[in-house]
Amino acid sequence: THQPRHHQAAALLQTWGRQCDQFVAFSNATNPTIGALDLGMPHESYGNMWQKTRRILAYVDEHYRDFDFVHVCGDDVYLLVDNLRGFLQPFLDSQEPLFFGQWIRQKNHPYLGGGPGYTINSRALQVYMKNASSTCYTDVVTSAEDRLLSSCLRQAGVLPRDTRDSKGQQLYHDVAPHTLYVTDATGRSFHDRQAQYWATLPPPHTMGSTV
């Protein structure tokens, strides 16, 4: 978030944020009443999202390394915390690096879209910090933090996991319920094209754990 949108961060804290074990709103200004922490970036810009994300991950690695999972998202996300906990429960004792989110199609490999946020476990964060944080796109200034994070994790050997339910339906969404309801696999909008992509994937039980 950033200072003009601190009301958004406050809304998150007052709703699903209070259900988390820890909630931090990374910003360009500190406000303890809403859990906002100044990242100390040289300038505030949506176009600098990748560098913000790099700094967020470094902060989380330093201060919250004992957490099992961290969910990183923007200030316009509504998270069903109980649902997320239920989904992650089978993976609590896993020693593998885990990276969960919404698959977005691209030419070579899918990446995890930043819209609904993405979830990583402590092992995946350790792998990123050790093998990619100081070498992967370190000087790039872009808003496409989701593509770059997926790429950096992939280069470090961490692949996105299958996040569909037993019916093959996605659990992470970057649109409002109405838009999700009217999206189909016949149109040409971004979300329609994603629905087409999801429709071509094999069932979760035949897919394996990674894509």
Residue frames relative to the residue before (quaternion, step in Angstrom):
aa qw qx qy qz dx dy dz
T 1.0000 0.0000 0.0000 0.0000 0.00 0.00 0.00
H 0.1656 -0.7440 0.6202 0.1852 3.57 -1.33 -0.19
Q 0.7732 -0.4510 0.1851 0.4056 3.52 -1.23 0.56
P 0.6766 0.4868 -0.3361 0.4385 3.68 0.79 -0.77
R 0.7326 0.3836 -0.2246 0.5154 3.61 1.22 -0.34
H 0.2844 0.7796 -0.5150 0.2147 3.57 1.13 0.49
H 0.5561 0.5824 -0.4031 0.4348 3.60 1.19 -0.39
Q 0.6053 0.5455 -0.3465 0.4646 3.58 1.17 -0.61
A 0.6592 0.4987 -0.3022 0.4749 3.55 0.93 -0.91
A 0.6228 0.5374 -0.3362 0.4585 3.58 1.05 -0.74
A 0.6427 0.5201 -0.3215 0.4616 3.59 1.01 -0.80
L 0.6297 0.5233 -0.3336 0.4673 3.58 1.02 -0.75
L 0.6727 0.5021 -0.2984 0.4542 3.56 0.89 -0.95
Q 0.6939 0.4884 -0.2740 0.4527 3.58 1.01 -0.81
T 0.7159 0.3885 -0.2426 0.5270 3.60 1.23 -0.36
W 0.8571 0.0382 -0.0242 0.5132 3.60 -0.30 -1.18
G 0.5481 0.6479 -0.4010 0.3451 3.61 1.11 -0.51
R 0.6586 0.5228 -0.3122 0.4421 3.58 1.03 -0.75
Q 0.6202 0.5437 -0.3449 0.4481 3.59 1.25 -0.27
C 0.5809 0.5859 -0.3698 0.4273 3.58 1.27 -0.26
D 0.5695 -0.5748 0.4539 0.3731 3.57 -1.24 0.36
Q 0.7733 -0.0298 0.0174 0.6331 3.57 1.21 -0.57
F 0.0740 -0.7870 0.6122 0.0153 3.57 -0.97 0.89
V 0.0355 0.7811 -0.6212 0.0518 3.58 -0.84 1.03
A 0.1782 -0.7586 0.6183 0.1026 3.57 -0.92 0.95
F 0.2033 -0.7919 0.5656 0.1081 3.60 -0.23 1.24
S 0.0199 0.8236 -0.5529 0.1249 3.53 -0.74 1.15
N 0.5258 -0.5799 0.4870 0.3874 3.55 -1.33 -0.35
A 0.7461 0.2347 -0.1835 0.5954 3.57 1.31 0.28
T 0.4032 -0.7149 0.5231 0.2298 3.56 -1.00 0.86
N 0.0831 0.7638 -0.6353 0.0777 3.55 -1.02 0.92
P 0.2807 -0.8161 0.4782 0.1627 3.60 0.00 1.27
T 0.6104 0.5876 -0.3661 0.3848 3.62 1.04 -0.61
I 0.7670 0.2730 -0.1754 0.5536 3.60 1.16 -0.45
G 0.5516 -0.6458 0.3793 0.3672 3.57 1.24 0.26
A 0.4160 0.7188 -0.4593 0.3151 3.59 1.20 0.51
L 0.1016 -0.8001 0.5912 0.0037 3.54 -0.93 1.00
D 0.4247 -0.7060 0.5106 0.2458 3.58 -0.82 1.02
L 0.3624 -0.7540 0.5149 0.1875 3.56 -0.74 1.11
G 0.3832 -0.7461 0.4666 0.2806 3.57 1.22 -0.41
M 0.2922 0.7590 -0.5253 0.2503 3.58 1.10 0.67
P 0.5671 -0.6269 0.4094 0.3431 3.61 -1.04 0.70
H 0.7982 -0.0326 0.0040 0.6015 3.60 1.13 -0.51
E 0.4240 -0.7033 0.5185 0.2381 3.54 -1.14 0.70
S 0.2618 0.7546 -0.5629 0.2126 3.57 -0.67 1.10
Y 0.4886 -0.6404 0.5045 0.3108 3.56 -0.99 0.82
G 0.6325 0.5534 -0.3216 0.4362 3.56 1.11 -0.67
N 0.6711 0.4669 -0.2905 0.4972 3.57 1.29 -0.16
M 0.2505 0.8308 -0.4726 0.1540 3.57 1.28 0.37
W 0.6296 0.5451 -0.3529 0.4266 3.60 0.98 -0.73
Q 0.6768 0.4723 -0.3051 0.4751 3.61 0.88 -0.84
K 0.5912 0.5451 -0.3612 0.4722 3.60 1.11 -0.61
T 0.6717 0.5088 -0.2983 0.4483 3.55 0.88 -0.97
R 0.6183 0.5367 -0.3397 0.4629 3.58 1.00 -0.79
R 0.6847 0.4749 -0.2896 0.4709 3.58 0.92 -0.87
I 0.6113 0.5454 -0.3459 0.4574 3.59 1.06 -0.72
L 0.6780 0.4925 -0.2982 0.4571 3.58 0.84 -0.95
A 0.6346 0.5192 -0.3317 0.4666 3.58 1.02 -0.74
Y 0.6480 0.5124 -0.3184 0.4649 3.58 1.00 -0.80
V 0.6589 0.5065 -0.3059 0.4645 3.56 0.93 -0.93
D 0.6399 0.5251 -0.3267 0.4561 3.59 0.97 -0.82
E 0.6929 0.4806 -0.2822 0.4575 3.58 1.00 -0.77
H 0.8156 0.3195 -0.1285 0.4649 3.58 0.88 -0.95
Y 0.7973 0.2537 -0.1226 0.5337 3.61 1.12 -0.50
R 0.1874 0.8344 -0.4987 0.1412 3.56 1.07 0.69
D 0.6672 0.5138 -0.3085 0.4424 3.59 1.14 -0.52
F 0.5086 0.6367 -0.4374 0.3804 3.62 1.22 0.02
D 0.5144 -0.6454 0.4694 0.3141 3.58 -1.09 0.70
F 0.8066 -0.0004 0.0564 0.5884 3.57 0.88 -1.02
V 0.1363 -0.7478 0.6428 0.0953 3.52 -1.27 0.54
H 0.1598 -0.7614 0.6205 0.0982 3.57 -0.98 0.89
V 0.1403 -0.7929 0.5920 0.0345 3.55 -0.71 1.16
C 0.1830 0.7877 -0.5672 0.1557 3.59 -0.71 1.05
G 0.5817 -0.5818 0.4464 0.3519 3.53 -1.35 0.16
D 0.6525 -0.5488 0.3696 0.3694 3.54 -1.34 0.07
D 0.6459 0.4961 -0.3280 0.4786 3.60 1.27 0.23
V 0.5161 0.6455 -0.3987 0.3975 3.58 1.26 0.40
Y 0.1514 -0.7350 0.6472 0.1344 3.54 -1.16 0.66
L 0.1512 -0.8179 0.5547 0.0241 3.52 -0.58 1.23
L 0.2783 -0.7236 0.6078 0.1721 3.56 -0.94 0.94
V 0.2672 -0.8355 0.4591 0.1403 3.52 0.19 1.35
D 0.6572 0.5062 -0.3246 0.4544 3.60 0.88 -0.84
N 0.6404 0.5173 -0.3236 0.4665 3.58 1.01 -0.79
L 0.6552 0.5064 -0.3109 0.4665 3.56 0.96 -0.87
R 0.6358 0.5215 -0.3279 0.4650 3.59 0.96 -0.82
G 0.6568 0.5158 -0.3100 0.4544 3.56 0.96 -0.87
F 0.6494 0.5126 -0.3132 0.4663 3.56 1.01 -0.82
L 0.7299 0.4507 -0.2375 0.4558 3.58 0.95 -0.90
Q 0.4673 0.7264 -0.4261 0.2691 3.59 1.17 -0.48
P 0.6935 0.4758 -0.3162 0.4390 3.68 0.78 -0.84
F 0.7071 0.4728 -0.2581 0.4580 3.59 1.21 -0.41
L 0.3876 0.7699 -0.4558 0.2220 3.60 1.26 -0.04
D 0.7578 0.3708 -0.2018 0.4974 3.60 0.98 -0.78
S 0.4270 0.7174 -0.4610 0.3008 3.58 1.25 0.12
Q 0.2967 -0.7471 0.5719 0.1636 3.55 -1.07 0.81
E 0.5339 0.6235 -0.4004 0.4073 3.56 1.30 0.08
P 0.5011 -0.6122 0.4990 0.3538 3.60 -1.17 0.46
L 0.1000 -0.8240 0.5577 -0.0064 3.59 -0.73 1.08
F 0.0278 -0.7874 0.6129 -0.0602 3.54 -0.97 1.01
F 0.0089 -0.8355 0.5452 -0.0679 3.58 -0.38 1.27
G 0.3172 0.7422 -0.5600 0.1868 3.57 -1.16 0.63
Q 0.6766 -0.4714 0.3811 0.4181 3.53 -1.33 -0.35
W 0.3741 -0.7366 0.5201 0.2166 3.56 -0.72 1.06
I 0.0645 -0.7581 0.6483 0.0285 3.54 -1.01 0.90
R 0.4300 -0.7300 0.4731 0.2416 3.56 -0.79 1.00
Q 0.1205 0.7335 -0.6679 0.0376 3.52 -1.20 0.73
K 0.7728 -0.4282 0.1979 0.4245 3.56 -1.25 0.33
N 0.8074 0.3101 -0.1566 0.4769 3.57 0.66 -1.06
H 0.7964 -0.0596 0.0957 0.5942 3.56 0.74 -1.09
P 0.5029 -0.6077 0.4937 0.3660 3.59 -1.12 0.48
Y 0.1807 -0.7431 0.6258 0.1533 3.55 -1.21 0.50
L 0.4901 -0.6521 0.4862 0.3134 3.57 -1.22 0.34
G 0.3909 -0.7596 0.4791 0.2015 3.54 -0.54 1.23
G 0.4745 -0.7083 0.4572 0.2532 3.54 -1.02 0.83
G 0.4360 0.7414 -0.4390 0.2598 3.61 1.22 -0.33
P 0.7914 0.2575 -0.1575 0.5315 3.61 0.64 -1.03
G 0.5392 -0.5934 0.4092 0.4355 3.56 1.28 -0.15
Y 0.2529 -0.7478 0.5918 0.1631 3.53 -1.32 0.15
T 0.3120 -0.7533 0.5630 0.1349 3.50 -1.22 0.66
I 0.0033 -0.7934 0.6084 -0.0193 3.56 -0.84 0.97
N 0.3736 -0.7084 0.5391 0.2605 3.55 -1.12 0.58
S 0.7164 -0.4704 0.2992 0.4195 3.55 -1.29 0.30
R 0.6211 0.5529 -0.3410 0.4385 3.58 1.07 -0.70
A 0.6574 0.4990 -0.3079 0.4733 3.59 0.95 -0.87
L 0.6352 0.5197 -0.3294 0.4668 3.58 1.02 -0.77
Q 0.6381 0.5223 -0.3265 0.4619 3.59 0.98 -0.79
V 0.6490 0.5134 -0.3146 0.4651 3.58 0.97 -0.88
Y 0.6466 0.5125 -0.3195 0.4661 3.59 0.95 -0.87
M 0.6882 0.4881 -0.2967 0.4474 3.59 0.77 -1.00
K 0.7080 0.4653 -0.2731 0.4557 3.61 0.94 -0.81
N 0.8269 0.2983 -0.1115 0.4634 3.58 0.86 -0.95
A 0.8138 0.2768 -0.1277 0.4949 3.61 1.12 -0.35
S 0.5862 0.6443 -0.3835 0.3070 3.60 0.98 -0.70
S 0.7653 0.3567 -0.1984 0.4977 3.60 1.04 -0.69
T 0.7418 0.4006 -0.2223 0.4898 3.59 1.26 0.00
C 0.7213 0.4742 -0.2394 0.4444 3.59 1.11 -0.64
Y 0.8412 -0.1678 0.0602 0.5106 3.58 -0.51 1.28
T 0.1718 0.8493 -0.4884 0.1030 3.56 1.03 0.72
D 0.7665 0.3524 -0.1928 0.5011 3.63 1.07 -0.61
V 0.4755 0.6887 -0.4352 0.3320 3.60 1.25 0.03
V 0.1568 -0.7575 0.6287 0.0798 3.56 -1.00 0.90
T 0.2938 0.7471 -0.5360 0.2612 3.58 -0.41 1.22
S 0.4801 -0.6438 0.5077 0.3119 3.55 -1.28 0.37
A 0.5984 0.6034 -0.3470 0.3967 3.60 1.25 -0.36
E 0.0488 0.8435 -0.5321 0.0539 3.55 0.74 1.05
D 0.6107 0.5702 -0.3611 0.4141 3.58 1.10 -0.61
R 0.6558 0.4976 -0.3160 0.4717 3.59 0.95 -0.82
L 0.7013 0.4802 -0.2806 0.4459 3.57 0.86 -0.94
L 0.6397 0.5066 -0.3435 0.4650 3.60 0.97 -0.73
S 0.6401 0.5146 -0.3285 0.4665 3.59 0.96 -0.83
S 0.6570 0.5139 -0.3058 0.4591 3.55 0.99 -0.87
C 0.6710 0.4993 -0.3041 0.4560 3.58 0.90 -0.91
L 0.6598 0.4918 -0.3123 0.4747 3.58 0.95 -0.81
R 0.6266 0.5283 -0.3399 0.4613 3.57 1.02 -0.77
Q 0.6504 0.5125 -0.3152 0.4637 3.60 0.95 -0.86
A 0.6914 0.4489 -0.2667 0.4994 3.58 1.16 -0.62
G 0.6109 -0.6011 0.3307 0.3952 3.58 1.30 0.12
V 0.5793 0.5633 -0.3832 0.4476 3.59 1.27 0.23
L 0.1251 -0.8189 0.5594 0.0275 3.57 -0.50 1.23
P 0.5458 -0.6159 0.4420 0.3570 3.61 -1.07 0.60
R 0.3787 -0.7421 0.5173 0.1956 3.54 -1.00 0.87
D 0.5912 -0.5622 0.4501 0.3630 3.52 -1.31 0.47
T 0.0710 -0.8266 0.5582 0.0079 3.59 -0.60 1.12
R 0.4298 0.6820 -0.4850 0.3391 3.58 1.10 0.62
D 0.4786 -0.6469 0.4997 0.3205 3.54 -1.21 0.45
S 0.7616 -0.3960 0.2536 0.4459 3.58 -1.30 -0.06
K 0.6682 0.4737 -0.2924 0.4936 3.59 1.26 -0.35
G 0.5473 -0.6320 0.3853 0.3907 3.57 1.29 0.02
Q 0.5049 0.6569 -0.4165 0.3742 3.58 1.23 0.32
Q 0.5217 -0.6584 0.4540 0.2970 3.55 -1.04 0.85
L 0.3114 -0.7537 0.5539 0.1678 3.56 -1.11 0.73
Y 0.7025 0.3667 -0.2476 0.5575 3.60 1.24 -0.32
H 0.0157 0.8193 -0.5703 0.0578 3.61 -0.73 1.03
D 0.2579 -0.7854 0.5473 0.1309 3.58 -1.04 0.81
V 0.6605 0.4657 -0.3177 0.4959 3.59 1.18 0.45
A 0.6111 -0.5331 0.4340 0.3924 3.54 -1.33 0.31
P 0.6680 -0.5203 0.3373 0.4115 3.62 -1.11 0.52
H 0.6353 0.5335 -0.3507 0.4345 3.62 0.95 -0.79
T 0.6649 0.4969 -0.3042 0.4674 3.58 0.89 -0.96
L 0.6369 0.5298 -0.3228 0.4577 3.57 0.99 -0.81
Y 0.6568 0.5331 -0.3086 0.4351 3.56 1.00 -0.84
V 0.7547 0.3913 -0.2190 0.4788 3.61 0.94 -0.86
T 0.5024 0.6402 -0.4364 0.3839 3.59 1.24 -0.07
D 0.0372 0.7929 -0.6078 0.0219 3.58 -0.99 0.82
A 0.6028 -0.5938 0.4097 0.3410 3.55 -1.28 -0.02
T 0.5963 0.5883 -0.3639 0.4074 3.60 1.14 0.50
G 0.6534 0.5360 -0.3192 0.4289 3.60 1.14 -0.49
R 0.4800 -0.6725 0.4886 0.2803 3.54 -1.36 -0.08
S 0.4151 0.6921 -0.4939 0.3237 3.59 1.19 0.19
F 0.6935 -0.4561 0.3388 0.4430 3.56 -1.25 0.27
H 0.7146 0.4538 -0.2686 0.4597 3.58 0.80 -0.98
D 0.6077 0.5337 -0.3574 0.4670 3.59 1.08 -0.60
R 0.6609 0.5047 -0.3078 0.4624 3.56 0.98 -0.85
Q 0.6236 0.5160 -0.3438 0.4761 3.59 1.08 -0.63
A 0.6226 0.5306 -0.3386 0.4649 3.59 1.06 -0.76
Q 0.6203 0.5289 -0.3377 0.4706 3.57 1.05 -0.74
Y 0.6486 0.5198 -0.3134 0.4593 3.56 0.96 -0.89
W 0.6663 0.4996 -0.3103 0.4585 3.59 0.85 -0.94
A 0.6423 0.5487 -0.3247 0.4253 3.56 1.04 -0.81
T 0.6743 0.4989 -0.3008 0.4538 3.61 1.15 -0.52
L 0.5578 0.6249 -0.3962 0.3759 3.61 1.21 -0.30
P 0.5058 -0.6331 0.4821 0.3332 3.57 -1.05 0.68
P 0.6725 -0.4919 0.3474 0.4302 3.60 -1.19 0.37
P 0.6442 -0.5634 0.3510 0.3799 3.59 -1.07 0.68
H 0.6883 0.5021 -0.3027 0.4272 3.60 0.93 -0.84
T 0.7050 0.4108 -0.2791 0.5063 3.62 1.22 -0.22
M 0.5576 0.6626 -0.3562 0.3509 3.54 1.31 -0.36
G 0.4056 -0.6537 0.5331 0.3521 3.55 0.92 -0.85
S 0.6664 -0.5520 0.3428 0.3655 3.57 -1.25 0.05
T 0.7877 0.2506 -0.1377 0.5456 3.60 1.15 -0.39
V 0.2782 -0.7407 0.5839 0.1816 3.53 -1.32 0.27
